[in-house]
């Protein structure tokens, strides 16, 4: 009976480790992507010649570097603030499928970052 309990415990522990290896990378990727959005927002606010389309293209390129795809409808860019204190708000909305051998799920992320101006 003790060997059976040990085997079940080992299987449960292995399942938890496997699930962590599947779930942690998308979460960390989202965290890094949110940092990228902050940088893009700051650069967009500091460069008045950069259009909203340029910002959207930058966000899509960063997403591709991170290993997932976005289209223009999944990205939001808003210019806020006054001419003396410009600010840019950027956001993305995407999902990442995760396959856990016996169960599949979709992680939904909505990272955003706003530059409140200087």
Order of alpha helices (4+ residues) and beta strands (2+ residues): alpha-alpha-beta-beta-beta-beta-beta
